[in-house]
Amino acid sequence: MGSTIPELIVENIRSTLVEMQTTAGFNFDWKHVYKYLHSETVPDTPSALIETDEATGEPKAYPIWQGTLPVTVHGMHQCPHTEDDDPGAVGFGMAGDIWRGMMADVTRGGNAYDTRLIGFDVLYPFPGWVYCVVRFEIDFQARLDDPQSTRN
């Protein structure tokens, strides 16, 4: 069974985030990128979690459905407790990595026609942890009679 266009978009996001490494000019070597968390265990950090919300859209000229897929990328990093730590720099560095990585290919490997940054936030949920949330909207088209295809 083939993947739907939204599934291909999420897989492209995962691949994009996995490739973000310091050798490519990013702030961090991203250890893991999850499409969902498997267990209660704390992941190696920095890590990212991809969350999607309900895709909305409308039919266009048959057989095309034009939709928008809201995507939130959560970044998490466990920081050591030292006087040199700057949690703000860590959080904004993670958000910047995600932002830059996602905007490098707004077509999500040819499966979308636009990726828009909607907003971001940096949080400090408990001592030693920094968390960022970066929100995007991804516009795509799929066939009403074949959600695995964007072609007419």
N, C-alpha and C positions, 0 to 999 in steps of 0.2 A: 504494500500500500504506500502510495506517495505522500509527501508532505503538502499541507495546504500553504498558501502564500504567507499567512501569519506565522506558521511554524518555521518557514524558511527565513523570515525576517528575524525571529528570535534566535535561531541558530546562527545567523550572520552576526547578530549582536554578541552572542557568546564567543564566537571566533574572534571578533574584533577585540573584545576585552581580554581574552587569553593572550593575544599577541602584544599587549601593552607591557613593555619591559623597559628597564633603564637603558639597555643597549640600543633601544629605538628612540631614546630621548624623553621617556616618561619619568615621572618622579618615583615610581615604585615598580617592583617586580611583582605583578599580581599573581598570587599563589593559586587561587581557585576562583572559578566563575560558575555559579550555580544557576540553574533554571528553577530549582526548588531546593529547599534544604532537606536532607535525608534523615537527619537525626537531631538529637538534642546536644550533640557534641559541638564544641567551639571549633570553628574552622581555623586552619592556618591563615594568618593575615599578612598583608592585606588581601581581602577577598571581596567578591561582588556577588550580588543576588539580583537576577533579572525578574521583575514583576510586571505582568501585563494586566490591563483592565479591559473592560468590555469594548470591543471594536464596534464603532458606530459608522453608519454610512447610508447610502441610498443607491438604488438602481440607476444606471445611466442608460444609454442606448443599448438595447439588448444585444449581447448577453453580459454586459459589463456591470459589476457592482463596484462602486468607489467607496472606500472606507478609510477610517482613521483608527490606528491602534495606539492607545496610550501605553507608554512603557516607562517604568521607573527603575532606575538602576541604583541599588543600595550598595554603598561602599562601607566596609568596616575594617578597622585596624586597631590592634591592641598595642598600646605604646608603653614602653618601659617608664618607670617613674624616676626621672633624673631632672636636675635643675635645668638642663639644656633642652628639655622637651618643650616644644611649642605646639600644643594640640591644634591650635588654629591653623598653623602652617601645614600640619599633617592633613587636617580635614579639607582645607581648600586645595591642597595638592592633589588629594584623591579626587575631589570634584572636578578639578581642572583636567586630570588624566582622562576621566570618563567623558567629559565634555569634548575634549580634543579628539579622543579616539572615535567617538560616535559621529562627529561631524566630518571626519576624513572621507567617508563615503555615504552621502545622504541617500543614495539609492539602495542601500543595504544589499549590495551584491547584485543589483538589477531587479530586485523584487519589490521595490517601492519607488515612488517618484519624488518623495521629499521626507526629510527628517528635520524636525524643528525642536530646538531647545526651548522648553517651557519655563523652567526654573530650577533652583537648587537650594539646598540648605545644608548646614553643617551642625551636627549635634554632638553633645558629650553626655551619653546616657548614664554612665557611671565611671568612677575613677579608673583611669588607665585605658579607656576605650574612646575612640573617635569614630563617628558615623557620619556619612554624607548621603544625601538623597538627591538624585539628579533626574528630572522629569523631561520626557520627550513625547512628541506626537509624531507618528509615522503614517504618511498618506500612501495608500496603495490601491491597486485595482486587482480584481479577480473576476473570473467568469462565473456567472450565476449557475451555469450548468457544469462547471468544473473548477472547484475552488483551489485546485493545484496548478492552475494556469492563469497567466495574466494576458494571454494572447487572444485576439479576436478570432 
